[in-house]
């Protein structure tokens, strides 16, 4: 835009010079009105008047406008030289960038030494094409300076009618400049400016392409190293956790508490959703084992259920805590009322079964039924929580289309674990009654549950579940993997086990035992319809 204005003003100045030198102006045409003009000079035809002094004034204004436009074009509107307004509302409202930059093509056109700026093919072959110029010149700046100097000479003539004609140097030089090299210089400057902008755009596009390629390569490298890095981190965490074995209190908890079936950082899969479900299963398992064998040290798990914001508000947690504390209180009262002979008899008895039978005999049937009922309520929670943890993992596998090879192994292991849990829970329930009536669950069941869940943690969680999380990271949104899910009141049977029961691999006994567990453990089966 500014380049076009400069070219137009060069022509206006030349027209004023020709009118000053012409003696044929006898008619003053009427001015015309153009509502699109942003400067009065564009609609002023007074340059055709025979009043040469007035034409000098018009040439002076056009020259001033030309110089202001040239400054804006070269140095931009942010420079100090461009603070003076031109009077053209459109030009004054534009923001122009600096086009004259160090070591740029525009700088070369502006200042380097040239012998010719070709406006038309063959112009450079014309000798003496510019009046009074017989040698090379220092770029467009020299030609522009010659032009403005010629304008100034015409403006300063005291008697324009006598002193200005077509043969004088300023008029001849202005005309020849605009016909040849000055016109070619304007074109060369415009071409240099456009080439510079195109080069800048090409550089930016190249940078964007390089950044895009680097981002893709980095993502691929990061994805390739993800599995290795996660394995290293798990190994470091596992080795670090072994330092706790030096703590006597930790060692005592391992021997008298939940041992390998207690939650540890080494069991984490680096997925909040799955890890919190696993931890919740182990907390409720601790409450069940602690209610069966009150000599166990599960203070750590009780403190977690009581104080953790993730678990203490859950209905299952409140029931498990309430039942455990009630059972422990009743058992403590029972121990306090034992006479010395009963205590000696229990300590000398053979095995947990003998000791529990003796303990059952010291509790009235009402209390005994209440204890067993509360133990089975905790067992109910353990079953529902375990089943739903498996169910949710299989839901993630299906929803995010995890590879069939992993899905198959995961389902087989889930089905096998559920069969073992089902068998263990039925055995536990069967021990609550004898031919003589209700009985306390033998403490051996607590150790059997610990061994069963410890094998699940070491053989399945630390291997298959970690592999599952690694696969989910690249497919599932982070919000899904960090979400904490609640355990429903109904029993959600994992698809892996329902498919097993419906297959030819399941025996009639498997189906019978499953239905029996639902009944005796008072579980409400979730219907998918």
C-alpha positions in Angstrom: 0.0 0.0 0.0 2.7 2.5 1.0 4.8 1.6 -2.0 1.9 2.4 -4.3 1.3 5.7 -2.6 5.0 6.6 -3.1 4.8 5.8 -6.8 1.7 7.8 -7.2 3.2 10.8 -5.5 6.3 10.6 -7.7 4.0 10.9 -10.7 2.1 13.8 -9.1 5.3 15.8 -8.5 6.4 15.2 -12.1 3.1 16.3 -13.4 3.4 19.6 -11.4 6.9 20.1 -12.8 5.6 19.6 -16.4 2.7 22.0 -15.8 5.2 24.6 -14.4 7.3 24.3 -17.6 4.3 24.3 -20.0 3.0 27.6 -21.5 -0.1 26.2 -23.0 -2.3 26.2 -19.9 -5.1 28.7 -20.6 -8.1 26.8 -19.1 -8.7 26.1 -15.4 -10.8 22.9 -15.2 -13.4 22.6 -12.4 -12.4 20.5 -9.4 -14.4 17.3 -8.9 -15.6 15.7 -5.7 -14.7 12.1 -4.8 -16.2 10.7 -1.5 -13.6 7.9 -1.4 -10.6 10.2 -1.3 -8.7 10.3 2.0 -6.6 13.4 1.2 -7.9 16.6 -0.5 -5.0 16.6 -3.0 -6.4 13.6 -4.8 -9.5 15.5 -5.9 -7.7 18.8 -6.6 -7.1 19.6 -10.3 -5.6 23.0 -9.5 -2.3 21.9 -10.9 -3.6 22.6 -14.3 -4.1 26.3 -13.5 -2.0 29.0 -15.3 -1.2 30.5 -11.9 2.4 29.1 -11.7 2.9 30.3 -8.1 0.0 28.3 -7.0 1.4 25.2 -8.8 4.6 25.7 -6.9 2.6 25.6 -3.6 0.9 22.4 -4.8 4.3 20.8 -5.7 5.7 21.8 -2.3 2.8 20.0 -0.6 3.1 16.9 -2.8 6.9 16.8 -2.1 6.3 16.9 1.7 3.7 14.1 1.4 6.1 12.1 -0.7 8.9 12.4 1.8 6.7 11.4 4.7 5.4 8.4 2.8 9.0 7.4 2.0 10.0 7.6 5.7 7.1 5.4 6.7 8.0 2.9 4.0 11.6 2.6 4.9 11.6 2.8 8.8 8.0 1.9 9.7 5.4 3.8 11.7 7.1 2.9 15.1 10.2 5.0 14.2 10.7 8.5 15.5 10.9 9.9 11.9 7.3 8.7 11.2 5.7 10.6 14.0 4.6 13.5 11.8 1.1 13.0 10.3 0.7 13.0 6.6 -2.8 14.4 6.6 -4.2 11.4 4.8 -6.6 9.6 7.2 -6.0 6.3 5.6 -2.2 6.5 5.6 -2.1 7.8 9.2 -4.3 5.0 10.3 -2.1 2.2 8.9 0.7 0.4 10.9 3.7 -0.2 8.7 6.6 -2.5 9.5 10.2 -1.4 8.9 11.3 -2.6 5.4 14.9 -1.4 5.4 16.8 -3.9 7.5 20.5 -4.6 7.8 22.0 -7.0 5.2 18.6 -7.3 3.5 17.9 -7.2 -0.2 16.0 -3.9 0.3 19.1 -2.3 1.9 21.1 -3.4 -1.2 18.5 -1.8 -3.6 18.5 1.3 -1.4 22.2 2.0 -1.0 24.4 -0.3 -3.1 26.1 1.0 -6.3 24.1 0.4 -9.5 24.6 1.4 -13.1 20.9 0.8 -14.0 17.5 -0.1 -12.6 15.7 -1.6 -15.6 12.1 -0.5 -15.9 11.5 -2.1 -19.3 13.6 -4.6 -21.2 16.4 -2.8 -23.1 16.4 0.4 -21.0 19.9 -0.3 -19.7 21.2 -0.3 -23.3 20.1 3.4 -23.8 23.1 5.8 -23.2 22.4 9.0 -21.4 18.8 7.9 -20.6 18.8 10.1 -17.5 19.5 13.7 -18.2 22.8 14.8 -16.6 23.7 11.4 -15.2 26.6 9.6 -16.9 28.0 7.2 -14.3 26.8 4.7 -11.7 24.9 5.8 -8.6 24.4 4.6 -5.0 21.1 2.8 -5.3 17.6 4.1 -5.1 18.5 6.6 -2.4 20.7 8.5 -4.9 17.9 8.7 -7.5 15.3 9.7 -5.0 17.6 12.4 -3.7 18.1 13.7 -7.2 14.3 13.8 -7.7 13.5 15.6 -4.5 16.4 18.1 -5.1 14.9 18.9 -8.5 11.5 19.5 -7.0 13.1 21.8 -4.4 14.8 23.9 -7.2 11.5 24.3 -9.0 9.7 25.3 -5.8 12.3 27.9 -5.0 12.2 29.7 -8.3 11.2 33.4 -7.7 9.6 33.9 -11.2 8.4 30.5 -12.3 7.0 31.8 -15.6 10.3 33.1 -16.8 12.7 30.7 -15.0 11.0 27.4 -15.6 10.6 25.7 -19.0 10.9 22.3 -20.5 14.6 22.6 -21.3 16.0 23.3 -17.8 17.9 20.6 -15.9 15.3 19.9 -13.0 12.4 19.3 -15.4 14.4 17.2 -17.8 16.0 15.2 -14.9 12.6 14.6 -13.2 11.0 13.4 -16.4 13.8 11.0 -17.4 14.2 9.7 -13.8 10.5 8.7 -13.7 10.6 7.2 -17.2 13.6 5.0 -16.6 15.7 4.2 -13.5 13.5 5.8 -10.7 10.6 3.7 -11.9 12.8 0.6 -12.2 14.1 1.3 -8.7 10.6 1.4 -7.3 9.9 -2.0 -8.9 13.2 -3.5 -7.7 12.5 -2.3 -4.1 9.0 -3.9 -4.2 10.4 -7.2 -5.6 13.2 -7.2 -2.9 10.5 -6.6 -0.2 8.3 -9.4 -1.4 11.2 -11.8 -1.7 12.2 -11.0 1.9 8.7 -11.7 3.1 8.5 -15.0 1.2 11.9 -16.1 2.6 10.7 -15.3 6.1 7.5 -17.3 5.5 9.5 -20.2 4.1 11.8 -20.2 7.1 8.9 -20.2 9.5 7.3 -23.1 7.6 10.6 -25.0 7.7 10.9 -24.4 11.5 7.3 -25.6 12.0 8.0 -28.7 9.9 11.2 -29.4 11.9 9.4 -28.9 15.2 6.6 -31.2 14.1 9.1 -33.9 13.1 11.0 -33.5 16.3 7.7 -33.8 18.3 6.7 -37.0 16.4 10.1 -38.5 16.9 10.2 -37.6 20.6 6.7 -39.1 21.1 7.8 -42.3 19.4 11.0 -42.5 21.4 9.1 -41.8 24.6 6.5 -44.4 23.8 9.3 -47.0 23.0 11.0 -46.3 26.3 7.8 -46.2 28.3 7.7 -49.9 29.2 11.4 -50.0 30.1 11.2 -46.9 32.2 8.2 -48.0 34.1 9.9 -51.4 34.8 13.0 -49.6 36.2 10.8 -47.3 38.4 8.9 -50.3 39.8 12.2 -52.1 40.5 13.6 -49.0 42.3 10.4 -48.7 44.3 10.5 -52.3 45.2 14.2 -52.2 46.3 13.5 -49.0 48.3 10.6 -50.6 50.1 12.9 -53.4 51.3 14.6 -50.9 53.6 11.6 -51.0 55.8 12.6 -54.5 56.8 15.3 -52.9 59.0 12.5 -51.3 61.1 11.7 -53.7 64.1 8.0 -52.4 64.2 7.6 -53.2 60.5 9.2 -56.6 61.0 6.7 -57.3 63.8 3.8 -56.3 61.6 5.0 -58.6 58.9 5.1 -61.5 61.3 1.9 -60.9 63.3 -0.1 -58.8 60.8 -1.2 -59.2 57.2 2.3 -60.0 56.0 2.5 -60.2 52.2 -1.3 -59.6 51.9 -0.9 -56.1 53.4 -0.8 -53.1 51.0 2.7 -52.0 50.0 4.0 -49.5 47.5 5.6 -52.3 45.7 2.2 -53.6 44.7 1.3 -50.2 43.0 0.6 -50.2 39.2 0.9 -46.5 38.8 -2.8 -46.1 38.1 -4.9 -44.5 40.8 -8.1 -46.1 39.7 -6.7 -49.7 39.9 -4.4 -49.1 42.9 -7.1 -47.7 45.1 -9.4 -50.7 44.3 -6.6 -53.1 45.2 -5.8 -51.3 48.4 -9.5 -51.3 49.4 -9.7 -55.0 48.9 -6.7 -55.6 51.2 -8.1 -53.2 53.9 -11.4 -55.1 54.0 -9.5 -58.4 53.9 -7.5 -57.3 56.9 -10.7 -56.5 58.8 -12.0 -60.0 58.0 -8.8 -61.7 59.1 -8.5 -59.6 62.2 -12.1 -60.5 63.2 -11.3 -64.2 62.7 -8.0 -64.1 64.5 -8.0 -61.3 67.1 -4.4 -61.9 68.0 -3.4 -60.4 64.6 -1.9 -56.9 64.5 -3.9 -54.9 61.9 -3.6 -51.5 63.5 -2.0 -50.0 60.4 -5.0 -51.1 58.2 -7.5 -49.9 60.9 -5.8 -46.5 61.0 -5.9 -46.2 57.2 -9.6 -47.0 57.1 -10.3 -44.5 60.0 -8.2 -41.6 58.8 -7.9 -41.9 55.0 -10.1 -39.5 53.0 -10.3 -42.1 50.2 -11.9 -44.7 52.4 -13.3 -43.5 55.7 -16.6 -42.1 54.2 -17.4 -45.3 52.3 -20.4 -47.3 53.6 -18.4 -50.6 53.3 -15.6 -49.1 55.4 -17.9 -48.0 58.1 -19.6 -51.5 58.3 -16.2 -53.3 58.3 -14.8 -51.0 61.0 -17.9 -51.2 63.2 -18.1 -55.0 62.9 -14.4 -55.5 63.6 -14.4 -53.3 66.6 -17.6 -55.0 68.0 -16.1 -58.5 67.5 -12.8 -57.5 69.1 -14.7 -55.9 72.1 -16.8 -59.1 72.6 -13.7 -61.3 72.3 -11.8 -59.2 74.8 -14.6 -59.5 77.3 -14.7 -63.3 76.7 -10.9 -63.5 77.4 -11.3 -61.4 80.6 -13.9 -63.8 82.0 -11.9 -66.9 81.3 -10.7 -68.6 84.4 -7.1 -69.7 84.7 -7.9 -73.3 83.9 -9.6 -72.3 80.6 -6.6 -70.2 79.6 -4.2 -73.1 80.3 -6.5 -75.5 78.4 -6.5 -73.2 75.3 -2.7 -72.7 75.4 -2.1 -76.4 75.7 -4.7 -77.3 73.1 -3.6 -78.8 69.7 -4.2 -76.5 66.7 -6.5 -73.6 66.1 -9.6 -75.8 65.8 -9.3 -77.1 69.4 -8.6 -73.6 70.7 -11.7 -72.1 68.9 -14.0 -74.9 70.0 -13.0 -74.1 73.6 -13.5 -70.4 73.0 -16.9 -71.0 71.5 -18.0 -72.9 74.5 -17.3 -69.9 76.7 -19.6 -67.6 74.7 -23.3 -67.8 74.9 -25.1 -68.6 71.6 -26.6 -65.2 71.2 -23.2 -63.5 71.3 -21.7 -66.3 69.1 -24.4 -65.8 66.4 -23.8 -62.1 66.5 -20.0 -62.5 66.0 -20.5 -64.9 63.2 -23.1 -62.7 61.5 -20.7 -59.7 61.6 -17.8 -61.8 60.3 -19.9 -63.0 57.4 -21.0 -59.4 56.7 -17.3 -58.4 56.4 -16.7 -61.5 54.1 -19.6 -60.3 52.0 -17.9 -56.9 51.5 -14.6 -58.6 50.7 -16.3 -60.7 48.0 -18.1 -57.7 46.4 -15.0 -55.5 46.5 -12.8 -58.2 45.0 -15.3 -59.2 42.3 -15.8 -55.5 41.3 -12.1 -54.9 41.1 -11.8 -57.7 38.6 -15.0 -56.5 36.8 -13.7 -52.9 36.4 -10.4 -54.1 35.0 -12.2 -56.2 32.4 -14.4 -53.2 31.6 -11.3 -51.1 30.9 -9.9 -53.9 28.8 -13.0 -54.1 26.7 -13.7 -50.4 26.5 -10.3 -49.4 25.3 -9.8 -52.4 23.1 -6.7 -53.9 24.7 -5.0 -56.6 22.6 -6.7 -60.0 22.6 -3.5 -61.7 23.7 -3.5 -59.8 27.0 -7.2 -60.0 27.4 -7.2 -63.8 27.1 -4.5 -64.2 29.8 -6.1 -61.7 32.1 -9.5 -63.4 31.9 -8.1 -66.8 32.5 -6.3 -65.7 35.6 -9.4 -63.8 36.9 -11.6 -66.9 36.5 -9.0 -69.1 38.3 -8.8 -66.6 41.2 -12.5 -66.3 41.6 -12.8 -70.1 41.8 -10.3 -70.2 44.6 -11.9 -67.3 46.5 -15.3 -68.9 46.1 -14.0 -72.2 47.5 -12.3 -70.4 50.4 -15.4 -68.4 51.3 -17.6 -71.4 51.3 -15.2 -73.3 53.5 -15.2 -70.3 55.8 -19.0 -70.2 56.0 -19.2 -73.9 56.6 -17.0 -73.6 59.7 -19.5 -71.3 61.4 -21.7 -74.2 62.4 -21.1 -77.6 63.9 -23.3 -80.4 65.0 -23.4 -78.7 68.4 -24.6 -75.4 67.0 -22.9 -72.1 65.9 -19.1 -71.9 66.2 -16.3 -69.3 65.8 -14.4 -69.4 62.5 -11.1 -71.1 63.1 -8.1 -68.8 62.9 -6.5 -71.0 60.2 -9.0 -69.5 57.7 -7.3 -66.1 58.2 -3.9 -67.5 57.2 -5.5 -69.3 54.2 -7.0 -66.0 53.0 -3.7 -64.2 53.5 -1.9 -66.8 51.4 -4.6 -66.7 48.7 -4.5 -62.9 48.3 -0.7 -62.7 48.6 -0.5 -65.1 45.6 -2.9 -62.8 43.7 -0.7 -59.8 44.5 2.6 -61.3 43.5 1.5 -63.5 40.6 -1.2 -61.3 39.0 -1.1 -57.7 40.2 2.7 -57.2 39.9 2.7 -58.7 36.4 -0.6 -58.7 34.5 -2.1 -55.6 36.1 1.0 -53.6 35.6 1.1 -54.7 31.9 -2.5 -53.7 31.6 -1.8 -50.2 33.0 1.1 -49.8 30.5 -1.3 -50.5 27.6 -4.0 -48.3 29.0 -1.8 -45.3 29.3 -1.6 -44.9 25.5 -5.3 -45.4 25.0 -7.4 -44.2 28.0 -7.7 -40.5 29.0 -5.9 -39.5 32.2 -9.2 -38.6 33.9 -10.4 -42.2 33.5 -7.3 -43.7 35.0 -7.3 -41.2 38.0 -11.0 -41.7 38.8 -11.9 -43.5 42.0 -14.9 -45.8 41.5 -17.2 -47.0 44.3 -18.2 -50.5 45.0 -21.9 -51.1 44.2 -24.2 -53.0 46.7 -24.9 -55.7 44.1 -22.4 -58.3 43.2 -20.9 -57.6 39.7 -19.6 -60.9 38.4 -16.7 -60.3 36.0 -17.4 -61.3 32.4 -14.5 -63.8 32.5 -16.3 -65.9 35.2 -19.7 -65.7 33.6 -18.2 -66.9 30.3 -16.5 -69.7 32.2 -19.7 -70.8 33.9 -21.5 -70.8 30.5 -18.7 -72.7 28.8 -18.2 -76.5 28.5 -15.1 -76.1 30.8 -17.3 -75.5 33.8 -18.6 -78.5 35.7 -22.0 -78.8 37.3 -20.3 -78.5 40.6 -18.7 -75.1 39.7 -22.2 -73.7 38.9 -23.7 -75.3 42.1 -20.9 -73.9 44.3 -21.3 -70.4 42.8 -25.0 -70.3 43.4 -24.5 -71.7 46.9 -22.0 -68.9 47.6 -24.5 -66.3 46.4 -27.1 -67.7 48.8 -25.1 -68.4 52.0 -23.1 -65.2 51.8 -26.4 -63.3 51.2 -25.1 -61.6 48.0 -27.5 -59.8 45.7 -26.5 -60.6 42.1 -26.4 -57.7 39.7 -28.6 -58.1 36.6 -27.2 -56.7 33.3 -30.7 -56.2 31.9 
